[in-house]
Structures are given as structure tokens and as C-alpha cells.
């Protein structure tokens, strides 16, 4: 299991940690499965070359699903955990909480510019757990 410490909304790359896990499994050919154990964050494979991509994605999702304090989200009834909680659940529902990545020759078969990210949808820091499992 991998724990990712977030500082609030945004994308947190953990490609290196996933590759180290694959290497520790003495992996040859198989599948790496990743699963995040939370309902207000998600997983994403995205470009890792230009940091503007991360910023633009975070901003897009913030505009798509703003905090419940925004007048456009006045219809939301789940507000007990703060104005960013229900929007975080919606963002998580629009993305994914698990993924499979092929492994060949002991390495993840990612594209040149692809990185693996935890996509934090809450405004405040959290410790997020990602289950990693390798199947040969």
C-alpha cells in the first residue's frame, strides 16, 4: 500500500513509487492494478512533462464542479463535511478509482509523457491510500 500526502486540491504524481513497487515484485510480464481507497479523490494517467497540464486539469474540474458555496451548486444537500466534499464526490464519480497498467520486461508500459497521479478533489490536506497489486 502506498500513502500519498496531499496539500489540497491538485494532482500528485506517484509514477516512480509505482515502478519501484513493480521492481520489488520482481515483475516480468503482467498487470499492475492500482486502487484508491477513498471517495473524494481519484486516479489519473496524464502528461507529466508540462506542469501547466496539471494546473489546467485541476482548474477545469474546479470550474466544472465548484464548491457548494457557489450559487450554481445550491441544489446539493450533502454539505455536512464542508462545501468541497460533495463536489469532490462528483469529481471522483466522473473519473476513476482503479486502473490496470500492463507490465512488460519488469516495467510499466506507459507512454513517453504519461505519469500516474492521485487526483485530490478536496481543498484540505489528506493522507490517501493507494493499494498496488501485481499479477503475473
C-alpha positions, 0 to 999 in steps of 0.5 A: 500500500502506498500513502500519498500526502496531499496539500489540497486540491491538485494532482500528485504524481506517484509514477516512480513509487509505482515502478519501484513497487513493480521492481520489488515484485520482481515483475516480468510480464503482467498487470499492475492494478492500482486502487484508491481507497477513498471517495473524494479523490481519484486516479489519473494517467496524464502528461507529466512533462508540462506542469501547466497540464496539471494546473489546467486539469485541476482548474477545469474540474474546479470550474466544472464542479465548484464548491457548494458555496457557489450559487450554481451548486445550491441544489446539493444537500450533502454539505455536512463535511464542508462545501468541497466534499460533495463536489469532490464526490462528483469529481471522483464519480466522473473519473476513476478509482482503479486502473490496470497498467500492463507490465512488460520486461519488469516495467510499466508500459506507459507512454513517453509523457504519461505519469500516474497521479492521485487526483485530490478533489478536496481543498484540505490536506489528506493522507490517501491510500493507494493499494498496488497489486501485481499479477503475473 
